[in-house]
Amino acid sequence: MSIIFNLLWIILGGFFVFCGYFFGGIVLCMTLVGIPWGLQCFKLAILALFPFGSEVTSRHPHAYPSDGLNLIMNIIWLIFGGLWVVFSHLAWGIVLCLSIIGIPFGIQHFKLMKLGFTPFGRRIVDY
């Protein structure tokens, strides 16, 4: 069932979300300073391409994703663009949840919002 939903997601706009994160990751990785944030954009791109059947979890099960260096990196992420990621996925999630048909897709935007808020210290797992 997740294959069908992933295909619908890609056809109905998920591919454009993937392209945005992918090309953003390429641009960030062109600079030495932006490589860590570019890798997080690639993580978001992978989740944006196949959100159904995937889950965002903490890298360390007993630790908050924002401890130590991850906290500093997440704060820099939020200041320089992460809030735009969070608010855009929040807005799309709310809009899609207004209709019964769009609820599964809205939930995936909320999943992307969760990863977009604190990408450092999180990983994507398939279930």
Secondary structure by P-SEA (a helix, b strand, c coil): caaaaaaaaaaacaaaaaaaaaaaaaaaaccccaaaaaaaaaaaaaaaaccccbbbbbcccccccccaaaaaaaaaaaaccaaaaaaaaaaaaaaaaccccaaaaaaaaaaaaaaaaccccbbbbcc
